[in-house]
Amino acid sequence: MIKFMRAVIARRRVNRDVDTTQKDHSILSGFKAGAQFDDQLDTEHELTHGEAMLIVLRGAYYVRYVWKLFLAKWLLGTAIIVPGLFIGWFWKIITDHIILQQPLVADEVNFPPHMNWLLRMLEGRDPMEIMVILTTVYVIGLFLIGTRVGGTGAGLFGGRDTASNAENQISSGGSSAGGLWGIVEWWVDVRVTQRFVNAMRGNLFRRLIRSPMTTIDDHRVGDSLYRTLYDTPMVYTCLTEITFSPFYTFVGLGLTFYQLWWTYADVSIQLILLLALMLPITMITTIAPSRWIRRLSQNARAASAATTNALEQTMNNITAVQSLGGMKQEKENFAKRSAHAFWRTRIQMFPWVGVGVIIEIAGWPIGFYLSWHVTNLVIDGQLTVGDFAALFGMYMGLRGTFIGLGRLWLNIQDQAAAARRVFRFLDAPIDEDAHRGELELPPIEHDVAFENVSYTYPNGTQALKQVNLSLPFNQVIAFVGPTGSGKTSLAYLIPAFLKASEGQVRVDGHDVIEADLTSLRDQIAYIFQEHLLLSESIRSNLLIANPAATDAQLTEALTTAGCMEFIEQLPHGIDTVLGRSGDTLSVGQQQRLSIARGLIRDAKILILDEPTAALDPQTENLLVDSLRTASKGRLVVVIAHRLSTIRQADHIVFLEEGQVREVGSHDELMQRTDGPYQEFVHLQSSEAATA
């Protein structure tokens, strides 16, 4: 389905390639300015802190898909707290009672209450016995939970580009714990991440393929793919950064300060205040550059998406690139976009480096002063040498925690930029948003009617003006007129690809706006002028229109469209795999196969846009005869320019400048002196004779 989405969007942009290429080169000329690449890629909006938080919190909605695993991950993550309660005090025991060999009397040593069970176990033992017991407890803890340093070590390695990092976020997993506990947490983390991202990707993809026709032409395929594949994982990362990380961080801080207060408050309150000073320093340091980081992250992602766009656009139009000798030009275009993306990524790193340096500069003086102050307390006999080891160990742990807390806020800013790109697409309107009808349409049997219908495109172009028209069933009706007369716009109104700006479109008397969109489109098959074929087997291309179709139905549709003559020559027949967008077939063969796919849908209304443009006269006559047969019990609408096709229609609707000028059969309209249809026919005949 991703291939089909790309094919639909890319093929509908073929006529815009020249303009797009010119625009790209105007952008490239301003490369040195460093911002032109980001045009139309969603970088103009500046996020506030509040907006960033709201975007992150929106991700919580998707936890409902994985709430059991999410809760398990939360509970398993609490294991990180355990080592912090013991490691520092182990160093105090080793220093005072093993290295310095001071007697250990539980009631006389200064430890927090949670250490009492271990102190009772060690009381009265000689240094070697104490060392054996501590080593045993440590090894058991290491095997079960590990230490806080490094976690499981499991994960994937990648560069700093957002694409590889996004893939790592999905599948690498991780745990701050180690040992058996950490492995279980890592496994749960991988599962919850993949399921969450899969649910979000599926929802985003559903919205993308339901985009209105008026906006689908403006979708940059590479940018859509980038948001779907590489931006969505950041939503989950944002969510964990704002739930798991703060919870574990503040619980860990609370337990550390509990230990400090219980053990050293009577000795020196200055110790606790000195350690707590790291918190405001960290927050001041990280809040200031957060907006800068959001902007740089968004620009980096937009630049990477622009590189994907350049690759996607070139490969989707590779035939035009090669035939026009544009390989060097496109190579330079892609190289410059890729270089710009790398430049954006490098620039994105500067705030992180700056914040790290500032925290280091602020943190080490505090550490030196702490060492000096504790050393004086040890010399004065208020603390032991082991207290120095315990306090300095807790300082280093707190320092790392504070740095992590500061980076937590910066990470949220970075990931909020990606999350915003995802939610921007999720918030974009789709057909179902504008079409909220709930009427379940019965099988269509009578007609399609246009009552005072006008349509104006979002850019202000008026395509249709006061159209009044009835299209009865059991007929082949041709929409005819010069380019830009509104033929396709009129046809788009029937399946509600477009919504009338004024008036009503009725199917069997029911306004299409009031009808359930699925029940309406299930009864309509629209065959576009562009040949939108999947790079899969012919059978798969047909079954996308009707997965329940039998082999007999497939053969009948292929025969009606004149496909069997070339399918029988293919090495694997109907199971032959086509090339990119069906390019291993000729244009006429692609068109016939597209028609067969529309016929296999067995819809009540069949709309064909220029179905015979690439057909030879014999195949054209066979197709028109088949359409006459197919019109029994249904309505067949043909948008056509070829007179050989037009004159065989039961009724002709001639449009000009968005208005219906004439309606009738070919013979009836040709009898009208100086009628617009007659003039149109004479003009085509004159051009054909001249040619």
C-alpha positions as CSV (number, residue, x, y, z in Angstrom):
1,M,0.0,0.0,0.0
2,I,2.9,2.3,0.6
3,K,4.0,1.7,-3.0
4,F,0.5,2.5,-4.2
5,M,0.3,5.7,-2.2
6,R,3.6,6.8,-3.6
7,A,2.5,5.9,-7.1
8,V,-0.8,7.8,-6.8
9,I,0.9,11.0,-5.5
10,A,3.9,10.9,-7.8
11,R,1.9,10.2,-11.0
12,R,-0.5,13.0,-10.3
13,R,2.5,15.4,-10.1
14,V,3.9,14.5,-13.5
15,N,2.6,17.7,-15.1
16,R,4.2,19.8,-12.4
17,D,7.8,18.4,-12.9
18,V,9.1,21.3,-14.9
19,D,7.8,23.9,-12.5
20,T,9.1,21.9,-9.5
21,T,12.5,21.5,-11.1
22,Q,12.7,25.2,-11.8
23,K,11.7,25.9,-8.2
24,D,14.3,23.5,-6.9
25,H,17.1,25.3,-8.9
26,S,16.0,28.6,-7.6
27,I,16.3,27.1,-4.1
28,L,19.7,25.7,-4.8
29,S,21.0,29.1,-6.0
30,G,20.5,30.3,-2.4
31,F,22.2,27.3,-0.7
32,K,24.7,29.5,1.0
33,A,22.0,31.2,2.9
34,G,21.2,27.9,4.6
35,A,17.4,28.2,4.8
36,Q,16.0,28.0,1.3
37,F,15.8,24.3,1.3
38,D,13.2,24.3,4.0
39,D,10.4,25.9,1.9
40,Q,7.0,24.4,2.4
41,L,8.4,21.8,4.7
42,D,6.7,22.9,7.9
43,T,9.5,25.0,9.6
44,E,7.8,28.4,9.8
45,H,5.9,27.8,13.1
46,E,7.7,28.6,16.4
47,L,6.8,26.3,19.2
48,T,6.4,27.7,22.7
49,H,7.2,25.7,25.8
50,G,3.5,25.1,26.4
51,E,2.8,24.0,22.9
52,A,5.7,21.6,23.0
53,M,4.3,20.0,26.2
54,L,0.8,19.7,24.7
55,I,2.2,18.0,21.7
56,V,4.1,15.5,23.8
57,L,1.0,14.8,26.0
58,R,-1.0,14.1,22.9
59,G,1.1,11.0,22.4
60,A,-0.4,9.6,25.6
61,Y,-3.6,8.8,23.6
62,Y,-1.8,6.0,21.9
63,V,-0.8,4.3,25.1
64,R,-4.2,2.7,25.0
65,Y,-2.9,0.3,22.3
66,V,-0.1,-0.9,24.6
67,W,-1.2,0.0,28.1
68,K,-0.3,-3.4,29.7
69,L,3.2,-3.4,28.3
70,F,3.6,0.3,29.1
71,L,2.7,-0.4,32.8
72,A,5.1,-3.4,32.8
73,K,7.9,-1.2,31.5
74,W,7.1,1.4,34.2
75,L,7.2,-1.1,37.0
76,L,10.3,-2.9,35.7
77,G,12.1,0.5,35.4
78,T,11.9,1.0,39.2
79,A,14.8,-1.5,39.5
80,I,17.2,1.4,38.7
81,I,16.5,2.8,42.1
82,V,17.9,-0.2,44.0
83,P,21.6,0.1,43.3
84,G,21.6,3.8,44.3
85,L,20.5,2.8,47.8
86,F,23.5,0.6,48.5
87,I,26.6,1.3,46.2
88,G,27.7,4.4,48.1
89,W,27.4,2.8,51.5
90,F,29.3,-0.3,50.3
91,W,32.3,2.1,49.7
92,K,31.9,3.5,53.2
93,I,32.0,0.0,54.7
94,I,35.0,-1.0,52.5
95,T,36.9,2.1,53.4
96,D,36.2,2.2,57.1
97,H,35.9,-1.4,58.1
98,I,38.0,-3.3,55.6
99,I,40.8,-1.0,54.5
100,L,41.1,0.9,57.8
101,Q,39.9,-2.1,59.8
102,Q,37.7,-0.2,62.2
103,P,35.3,-2.4,64.3
104,L,31.8,-2.4,62.9
105,V,29.2,-1.9,65.6
106,A,25.7,-1.4,64.1
107,D,24.5,1.0,66.8
108,E,27.5,3.2,66.6
109,V,28.0,3.7,62.8
110,N,26.2,6.4,60.9
111,F,24.0,4.8,58.1
112,P,20.5,5.3,56.8
113,P,17.8,2.9,58.2
114,H,17.6,0.7,55.1
115,M,21.2,-0.5,55.7
116,N,20.4,-1.9,59.2
117,W,19.8,-5.5,58.0
118,L,23.2,-5.6,56.3
119,L,24.9,-3.9,59.3
120,R,23.5,-6.5,61.7
121,M,24.8,-9.3,59.4
122,L,28.3,-7.7,59.3
123,E,28.5,-6.7,63.0
124,G,31.4,-8.3,64.9
125,R,33.0,-10.0,61.8
126,D,36.6,-9.6,60.8
127,P,37.5,-7.5,57.6
128,M,37.9,-10.6,55.4
129,E,34.5,-12.0,56.3
130,I,32.9,-8.6,55.7
131,M,34.6,-8.4,52.3
132,V,33.3,-11.9,51.4
133,I,29.7,-11.0,52.5
134,L,29.8,-7.7,50.6
135,T,31.2,-9.4,47.5
136,T,28.5,-12.1,47.6
137,V,25.7,-9.5,48.0
138,Y,27.2,-7.4,45.2
139,V,27.5,-10.4,42.8
140,I,23.9,-11.5,43.5
141,G,22.7,-7.9,42.9
142,L,24.8,-7.6,39.8
143,F,23.4,-10.9,38.4
144,L,19.8,-10.0,39.2
145,I,19.7,-6.2,38.7
146,G,23.2,-4.9,37.8
147,T,24.4,-1.5,38.6
148,R,23.1,1.8,37.3
149,V,26.1,2.2,35.0
150,G,25.4,1.1,31.4
151,G,22.3,-0.9,31.9
152,T,22.1,-4.0,29.7
153,G,24.3,-2.6,27.0
154,A,21.8,-3.9,24.5
155,G,20.9,-1.8,21.5
156,L,21.8,-0.8,18.0
157,F,24.6,1.5,16.8
158,G,23.9,4.3,14.4
159,G,25.0,7.8,13.4
160,R,23.5,11.1,14.4
161,D,21.1,11.4,11.4
162,T,17.5,11.3,12.4
163,A,16.6,8.4,10.1
164,S,19.0,5.9,11.6
165,N,18.3,7.1,15.1
166,A,14.5,6.7,14.6
167,E,15.1,3.0,13.6
168,N,17.2,2.6,16.6
169,Q,14.5,4.0,18.8
170,I,12.0,1.4,17.5
171,S,14.1,-1.8,17.7
172,S,17.0,-1.2,20.1
173,G,15.2,-1.3,23.3
174,G,17.0,-0.6,26.5
175,S,17.1,-0.8,30.3
176,S,18.9,1.3,32.9
177,A,19.1,-1.9,35.0
178,G,21.2,-4.9,34.1
179,G,21.3,-8.6,34.7
180,L,18.2,-10.8,34.3
181,W,15.9,-7.9,35.3
182,G,17.4,-5.6,32.7
183,I,17.1,-8.3,30.0
184,V,13.4,-8.7,30.8
185,E,12.9,-4.9,30.8
186,W,14.8,-4.6,27.5
187,W,12.5,-7.2,25.9
188,V,9.4,-5.4,27.2
189,D,10.8,-2.1,26.0
190,V,11.3,-3.4,22.4
191,R,7.7,-4.8,22.3
192,V,6.0,-1.7,23.7
193,T,8.0,0.6,21.4
194,Q,7.3,-1.3,18.3
195,R,3.6,-1.7,19.0
196,F,3.2,1.9,19.9
197,V,5.0,3.1,16.8
198,N,3.1,0.6,14.6
199,A,-0.2,1.9,15.9
200,M,0.8,5.5,15.2
201,R,2.2,4.8,11.8
202,G,-0.9,2.9,10.8
203,N,-3.1,5.9,11.9
204,L,-0.9,8.4,10.1
205,F,-0.9,6.2,6.9
206,R,-4.7,5.9,7.1
207,R,-5.0,9.7,7.2
208,L,-2.5,10.2,4.4
209,I,-4.3,7.9,1.9
210,R,-7.6,9.6,2.7
211,S,-6.3,13.1,1.9
212,P,-8.7,15.1,-0.3
213,M,-7.9,15.4,-4.0
214,T,-7.4,19.1,-3.6
215,T,-4.4,18.5,-1.2
216,I,-3.0,15.2,-2.4
217,D,-1.2,17.0,-5.3
218,D,0.6,19.2,-2.8
219,H,1.9,16.3,-0.7
220,R,5.7,15.8,-1.1
221,V,6.0,12.0,-1.2
222,G,9.4,11.9,0.4
223,D,8.3,14.2,3.2
224,S,5.2,12.1,3.8
225,L,7.3,8.9,4.0
226,Y,9.8,10.6,6.3
227,R,7.1,11.7,8.7
228,T,5.5,8.2,8.7
229,L,8.7,6.2,9.0
230,Y,11.2,8.4,11.0
231,D,9.2,11.0,12.9
232,T,6.6,8.8,14.5
233,P,9.1,6.9,16.8
234,M,10.0,10.3,18.4
235,V,6.4,10.6,19.7
236,Y,6.9,7.5,21.9
237,T,10.3,8.8,22.9
238,C,8.7,12.1,23.9
239,L,6.1,10.3,25.9
240,T,8.7,8.2,27.8
241,E,10.8,11.3,28.4
242,I,7.9,13.0,30.1
243,T,6.6,10.0,32.1
244,F,9.3,7.4,32.9
245,S,12.4,9.6,33.0
246,P,11.0,12.3,35.4
247,F,9.4,9.7,37.6
248,Y,12.6,7.7,38.0
249,T,14.7,10.8,38.3
250,F,12.7,12.5,41.0
251,V,12.2,9.3,43.0
252,G,15.9,8.7,42.8
253,L,16.6,12.3,43.9
254,G,14.2,11.9,46.8
255,L,15.8,8.7,48.0
256,T,19.3,10.2,47.7
257,F,18.4,13.3,49.7
258,Y,16.6,11.1,52.2
259,Q,19.9,9.3,52.7
260,L,21.8,12.5,53.0
261,W,19.4,14.1,55.4
262,W,19.1,11.1,57.6
263,T,22.9,10.6,57.8
264,Y,24.5,14.0,57.5
265,A,21.9,16.7,58.5
266,D,23.3,16.8,62.1
267,V,26.9,17.1,60.8
268,S,26.6,19.8,58.2
269,I,23.4,21.0,56.5
270,Q,25.8,22.8,54.1
271,L,26.5,19.4,52.5
272,I,22.9,18.9,51.5
273,L,22.4,22.5,50.3
274,L,25.7,22.3,48.3
275,L,24.5,19.2,46.5
276,A,21.0,20.6,45.9
277,L,22.6,23.7,44.3
278,M,23.2,21.6,41.1
279,L,19.4,21.5,40.4
280,P,18.8,25.3,39.8
281,I,22.1,25.5,37.9
282,T,21.0,22.7,35.6
283,M,17.6,24.1,35.0
284,I,18.9,27.6,34.2
285,T,21.4,26.2,31.8
286,T,18.9,24.0,29.9
287,I,15.8,26.2,29.7
288,A,17.5,29.0,27.8
289,P,18.6,27.1,24.6
290,S,15.4,24.9,24.5
291,R,13.6,27.0,21.8
292,W,16.8,27.1,19.8
293,I,17.1,23.3,20.0
294,R,13.5,22.9,18.8
295,R,14.0,25.1,15.8
296,L,17.3,23.4,14.9
297,S,15.8,20.0,15.2
298,Q,12.8,20.9,13.1
299,N,15.0,22.4,10.4
300,A,17.3,19.3,10.4
301,R,14.3,17.0,9.9
302,A,12.9,19.2,7.2
303,A,16.3,19.2,5.4
304,S,16.4,15.4,5.7
305,A,12.9,15.1,4.3
306,A,13.9,17.4,1.5
307,T,16.7,15.0,0.6
308,T,14.1,12.2,0.6
309,N,11.9,14.3,-1.6
310,A,14.7,14.9,-4.2
311,L,15.4,11.1,-4.4
312,E,11.7,10.1,-4.6
313,Q,10.9,12.7,-7.2
314,T,13.9,11.8,-9.4
315,M,13.3,8.1,-9.3
316,N,9.6,8.4,-9.9
317,N,10.4,10.4,-13.0
318,I,13.6,8.7,-14.0
319,T,12.4,8.2,-17.6
320,A,11.9,12.0,-18.1
321,V,15.3,12.7,-16.4
322,Q,17.1,10.3,-18.7
323,S,15.3,11.2,-21.9
324,L,16.0,15.0,-21.3
325,G,19.6,14.5,-20.2
326,G,19.0,15.8,-16.7
327,M,21.1,13.2,-14.9
328,K,23.9,15.6,-14.0
329,Q,21.5,18.3,-13.0
330,E,19.5,15.9,-10.7
331,K,22.7,14.5,-9.2
332,E,23.9,18.0,-8.3
333,N,20.4,18.8,-6.9
334,F,20.5,15.6,-4.7
335,A,24.1,16.1,-3.6
336,K,23.4,19.7,-2.5
337,R,20.3,18.7,-0.6
338,S,22.1,15.8,1.1
339,A,25.0,18.1,2.0
340,H,22.5,20.6,3.4
341,A,20.9,17.9,5.6
342,F,24.3,17.0,7.0
343,W,25.1,20.7,7.7
344,R,21.8,21.0,9.5
345,T,22.6,18.0,11.6
346,R,26.0,19.4,12.5
347,I,24.5,22.7,13.5
348,Q,21.9,20.8,15.6
349,M,24.8,19.4,17.8
350,F,26.1,22.8,18.9
351,P,23.6,23.6,21.7
352,W,24.1,20.2,23.2
353,V,27.8,20.6,23.3
354,G,27.4,24.1,24.8
355,V,25.0,22.9,27.5
356,G,27.4,20.1,28.4
357,V,30.3,22.4,28.7
358,I,28.4,24.9,30.9
359,I,27.2,22.2,33.2
360,E,30.7,20.8,33.5
361,I,32.1,24.2,34.3
362,A,29.4,24.8,36.9
363,G,29.6,21.3,38.4
364,W,33.3,20.7,39.0
365,P,33.9,23.8,41.3
366,I,31.0,22.5,43.4
367,G,32.7,19.1,43.5
368,F,36.1,20.6,44.5
369,Y,34.5,22.7,47.2
370,L,32.6,19.6,48.5
371,S,35.9,17.6,48.6
372,W,37.6,20.4,50.5
373,H,34.7,20.8,53.0
374,V,34.3,17.0,53.6
375,T,38.0,16.7,54.0
376,N,38.0,19.3,56.8
377,L,35.1,17.4,58.5
378,V,37.1,14.2,58.3
379,I,40.2,15.9,59.8
380,D,38.0,17.4,62.6
381,G,36.7,13.9,63.3
382,Q,33.1,14.7,62.5
383,L,33.2,12.3,59.5
384,T,35.2,9.2,58.7
385,V,37.2,8.5,55.6
386,G,34.5,6.2,54.4
387,D,32.0,9.1,54.6
388,F,34.2,10.9,52.1
389,A,33.9,8.0,49.7
390,A,30.1,7.7,50.2
391,L,29.5,11.5,49.8
392,F,31.7,11.9,46.8
393,G,30.0,8.8,45.2
394,M,26.6,10.3,45.9
395,Y,27.7,13.7,44.5
396,M,28.8,12.0,41.3
397,G,25.5,10.2,41.1
398,L,23.6,13.4,41.7
399,R,25.7,15.3,39.2
400,G,24.9,12.7,36.6
401,T,21.2,12.7,37.6
402,F,21.1,16.5,37.3
403,I,22.8,16.5,33.9
404,G,20.3,13.8,32.8
405,L,17.5,16.0,34.1
406,G,18.7,18.9,32.1
407,R,19.1,16.8,29.0
408,L,15.7,15.4,29.6
409,W,14.1,18.9,29.0
410,L,16.3,19.4,25.9
411,N,15.5,15.9,24.6
412,I,11.8,16.8,24.9
413,Q,12.4,20.0,22.9
414,D,14.2,18.0,20.2
415,Q,11.6,15.3,20.0
416,A,8.7,17.7,20.1
417,A,9.8,19.1,16.8
418,A,9.4,15.6,15.3
419,A,6.1,14.9,17.1
420,R,4.7,18.2,15.8
421,R,5.5,17.1,12.2
422,V,3.5,13.9,12.9
423,F,0.5,15.6,14.5
424,R,0.4,18.3,11.8
425,F,-0.4,15.5,9.3
426,L,-2.8,13.8,11.8
427,D,-4.6,17.1,12.1
428,A,-4.8,17.7,8.4
429,P,-8.4,17.3,7.1
430,I,-9.3,14.1,5.3
431,D,-12.4,13.3,3.3
432,E,-14.2,11.8,6.2
433,D,-13.8,15.0,8.2
434,A,-15.6,17.1,5.7
435,H,-18.0,14.4,4.7
436,R,-19.9,13.4,7.8
437,G,-22.9,11.8,6.1
438,E,-24.3,8.7,7.8
439,L,-26.9,7.6,5.2
440,E,-26.1,4.0,4.1
441,L,-26.7,4.1,0.3
442,P,-28.7,1.2,-1.1
443,P,-27.5,-0.1,-4.5
444,I,-27.6,2.8,-7.0
445,E,-30.1,2.0,-9.8
446,H,-31.4,5.2,-11.5
447,D,-29.3,8.3,-12.1
448,V,-26.8,11.0,-11.0
449,A,-28.1,14.6,-10.9
450,F,-26.4,17.9,-10.6
451,E,-28.5,20.7,-9.3
452,N,-27.1,24.3,-9.6
453,V,-23.6,22.9,-8.9
454,S,-20.6,25.2,-8.8
455,Y,-17.1,24.4,-7.6
456,T,-14.2,26.7,-6.8
457,Y,-10.8,25.3,-6.0
458,P,-9.0,26.4,-2.8
459,N,-6.7,28.7,-4.9
460,G,-9.7,30.6,-6.1
461,T,-10.0,29.1,-9.6
462,Q,-13.7,28.5,-10.5
463,A,-14.0,25.2,-12.3
464,L,-17.8,24.8,-12.6
465,K,-20.6,27.3,-12.8
466,Q,-24.3,26.5,-12.2
467,V,-24.3,23.0,-13.7
468,N,-27.7,21.4,-14.0
469,L,-27.5,17.9,-15.5
470,S,-29.0,14.4,-15.2
471,L,-27.0,11.3,-16.0
472,P,-29.4,8.3,-16.4
473,F,-28.3,4.7,-15.9
474,N,-28.0,2.1,-18.8
475,Q,-26.1,4.6,-20.9
476,V,-22.5,5.6,-21.9
477,I,-22.2,9.3,-21.4
478,A,-19.2,11.3,-22.6
479,F,-17.9,14.5,-21.0
480,V,-16.4,16.5,-23.8
481,G,-14.8,19.9,-24.0
482,P,-11.5,21.8,-24.4
483,T,-8.7,21.6,-21.8
484,G,-9.7,23.3,-18.5
485,S,-13.4,23.2,-19.3
486,G,-14.2,21.3,-16.0
487,K,-14.7,17.8,-17.2
488,T,-12.6,16.1,-14.6
489,S,-13.9,18.4,-11.8
490,L,-17.4,17.4,-12.7
491,A,-16.5,13.8,-12.7
492,Y,-14.8,14.2,-9.3
493,L,-18.0,15.4,-7.7
494,I,-19.7,12.1,-8.3
495,P,-17.6,10.0,-5.8
496,A,-17.2,13.1,-3.7
497,F,-13.5,13.5,-4.4
498,L,-14.5,17.1,-4.5
499,K,-17.4,18.7,-2.6
500,A,-19.6,21.2,-4.5
501,S,-19.1,24.8,-3.4
502,E,-22.7,25.5,-4.3
503,G,-25.7,23.3,-5.2
504,Q,-26.2,19.6,-4.7
505,V,-25.0,16.3,-6.4
506,R,-27.7,13.6,-6.0
507,V,-27.4,9.9,-6.5
508,D,-30.8,8.3,-6.8
509,G,-32.2,11.4,-5.2
510,H,-29.8,11.2,-2.2
511,D,-27.4,14.1,-1.6
512,V,-23.9,12.6,-1.7
513,I,-22.9,14.9,1.2
514,E,-25.5,13.1,3.4
515,A,-24.4,9.6,2.3
516,D,-21.8,7.5,4.1
517,L,-18.6,8.0,2.1
518,T,-17.7,4.3,2.1
519,S,-21.1,3.2,0.9
520,L,-20.9,5.8,-1.9
521,R,-17.4,5.0,-3.1
522,D,-17.9,1.2,-2.9
523,Q,-20.4,1.6,-5.8
524,I,-18.1,3.8,-8.0
525,A,-15.0,2.8,-9.9
526,Y,-12.9,5.7,-11.1
527,I,-10.2,4.9,-13.7
528,F,-7.7,7.8,-13.9
529,Q,-5.9,8.9,-17.0
530,E,-2.6,8.2,-15.3
531,H,-1.7,4.5,-15.2
532,L,-1.4,3.8,-11.5
533,L,0.0,0.3,-11.3
534,L,1.7,-1.4,-8.5
535,S,5.2,-3.0,-9.0
536,E,3.7,-6.4,-8.3
537,S,1.9,-9.1,-10.2
538,I,-0.9,-8.4,-12.6
539,R,-3.2,-10.5,-10.4
540,S,-2.3,-8.3,-7.4
541,N,-3.0,-5.2,-9.4
542,L,-6.5,-6.5,-10.1
543,L,-7.3,-7.8,-6.7
544,I,-6.6,-4.4,-5.1
545,A,-10.0,-3.4,-6.7
546,N,-11.8,-6.5,-5.6
547,P,-10.0,-8.9,-3.3
548,A,-12.8,-11.5,-3.6
549,A,-12.7,-11.7,-7.4
550,T,-12.5,-15.2,-8.9
551,D,-10.2,-16.3,-11.7
552,A,-13.2,-16.3,-14.0
553,Q,-14.0,-12.7,-13.1
554,L,-10.4,-11.7,-13.6
555,T,-10.3,-13.3,-17.0
556,E,-13.6,-11.7,-18.1
557,A,-12.4,-8.2,-17.1
558,L,-9.0,-8.7,-18.8
559,T,-10.7,-9.9,-22.0
560,T,-13.1,-7.0,-22.0
561,A,-10.3,-4.5,-21.7
562,G,-8.3,-6.3,-24.4
563,C,-5.5,-7.4,-22.1
564,M,-5.4,-11.2,-22.8
565,E,-3.6,-10.9,-26.1
566,F,-0.5,-9.5,-24.4
567,I,-0.9,-11.3,-21.0
568,E,-0.7,-14.7,-22.8
569,Q,2.6,-13.7,-24.2
570,L,4.1,-12.9,-20.8
571,P,6.3,-15.6,-19.1
572,H,4.1,-16.1,-16.1
573,G,0.8,-14.9,-17.5
574,I,-1.4,-13.1,-15.0
575,D,1.1,-13.8,-12.3
576,T,3.9,-11.9,-14.1
577,V,5.4,-9.2,-11.8
578,L,5.4,-5.8,-13.3
579,G,8.3,-3.3,-13.2
580,R,8.3,0.1,-11.5
581,S,4.8,1.5,-11.8
582,G,4.1,-1.0,-14.6
583,D,6.8,0.4,-16.9
584,T,7.7,-3.0,-18.2
585,L,4.4,-2.8,-20.2
586,S,3.7,-0.4,-23.1
587,V,1.6,2.7,-22.4
588,G,-1.4,1.1,-24.2
589,Q,-1.0,-2.1,-22.2
590,Q,-0.8,-0.2,-18.9
591,Q,-4.0,1.7,-19.9
592,R,-5.9,-1.5,-20.8
593,L,-4.8,-3.1,-17.5
594,S,-6.0,0.0,-15.6
595,I,-9.3,-0.3,-17.3
596,A,-9.5,-4.0,-16.4
597,R,-8.9,-3.2,-12.8
598,G,-11.8,-0.7,-12.9
599,L,-14.1,-3.3,-14.5
600,I,-13.2,-6.0,-11.9
601,R,-14.6,-3.7,-9.2
602,D,-18.1,-4.4,-10.7
603,A,-19.3,-0.9,-9.5
604,K,-22.7,0.7,-10.3
605,I,-21.0,3.8,-11.7
606,L,-17.9,3.5,-13.9
607,I,-15.9,6.6,-14.7
608,L,-13.1,6.5,-17.2
609,D,-10.8,9.5,-17.8
610,E,-9.4,9.3,-21.4
611,P,-9.6,5.5,-21.5
612,T,-8.8,5.2,-25.3
613,A,-6.0,7.8,-25.5
614,A,-3.3,5.1,-26.0
615,L,-5.3,2.4,-27.7
616,D,-5.1,1.4,-31.3
617,P,-8.4,1.8,-33.3
618,Q,-9.2,-2.0,-33.2
619,T,-8.8,-2.2,-29.4
620,E,-10.7,1.1,-29.0
621,N,-13.7,-0.3,-30.9
622,L,-13.6,-3.5,-28.8
623,L,-13.4,-1.5,-25.6
624,V,-16.3,0.9,-26.5
625,D,-18.5,-2.1,-27.5
626,S,-17.6,-3.7,-24.1
627,L,-18.5,-0.5,-22.3
628,R,-21.9,-0.4,-24.0
629,T,-22.4,-4.0,-22.8
630,A,-21.1,-3.0,-19.3
631,S,-23.6,0.0,-19.2
632,K,-26.5,-2.4,-18.8
633,G,-27.6,-1.9,-15.2
634,R,-25.0,0.8,-14.5
635,L,-23.8,4.3,-15.5
636,V,-20.7,4.6,-17.6
637,V,-19.1,8.1,-17.8
638,V,-16.2,8.6,-20.2
639,I,-14.0,11.8,-20.3
640,A,-12.7,11.8,-23.8
641,H,-11.2,13.9,-26.6
642,R,-11.0,11.4,-29.4
643,L,-13.9,11.7,-31.8
644,S,-13.9,8.0,-32.5
645,T,-14.8,7.4,-28.9
646,I,-17.1,10.4,-28.4
647,R,-19.4,9.7,-31.3
648,Q,-20.2,6.2,-30.0
649,A,-21.6,7.6,-26.6
650,D,-25.3,7.5,-26.0
651,H,-25.2,11.1,-24.8
652,I,-22.5,13.8,-24.9
653,V,-22.2,16.6,-22.3
654,F,-20.2,19.4,-23.8
655,L,-18.5,21.7,-21.3
656,E,-16.8,25.0,-21.8
657,E,-15.4,27.4,-19.2
658,G,-17.0,25.3,-16.4
659,Q,-20.5,25.5,-17.9
660,V,-22.6,22.9,-19.7
661,R,-23.2,24.2,-23.2
662,E,-24.9,21.3,-24.9
663,V,-26.2,17.8,-24.2
664,G,-27.3,15.2,-26.7
665,S,-26.1,12.4,-29.0
666,H,-23.3,13.0,-31.6
667,D,-25.8,13.2,-34.5
668,E,-28.1,15.6,-32.6
669,L,-25.3,18.0,-31.7
670,M,-23.9,18.0,-35.2
671,Q,-27.2,19.1,-36.6
672,R,-27.1,22.3,-34.5
673,T,-25.7,25.0,-36.7
674,D,-22.8,26.9,-35.1
675,G,-23.1,24.9,-31.9
676,P,-19.9,24.7,-29.7
677,Y,-19.8,20.9,-30.1
678,Q,-19.9,21.2,-33.9
679,E,-17.2,23.8,-33.8
680,F,-15.1,21.5,-31.5
681,V,-15.5,18.6,-33.9
682,H,-14.7,20.7,-37.0
683,L,-11.6,22.0,-35.2
684,Q,-10.4,18.5,-34.4
685,S,-11.1,17.3,-37.9
686,S,-9.1,20.2,-39.4
687,E,-6.2,19.5,-37.1
688,A,-6.3,15.8,-38.0
689,A,-6.4,16.6,-41.8
690,T,-3.5,19.0,-41.4
691,A,-1.5,16.4,-39.6
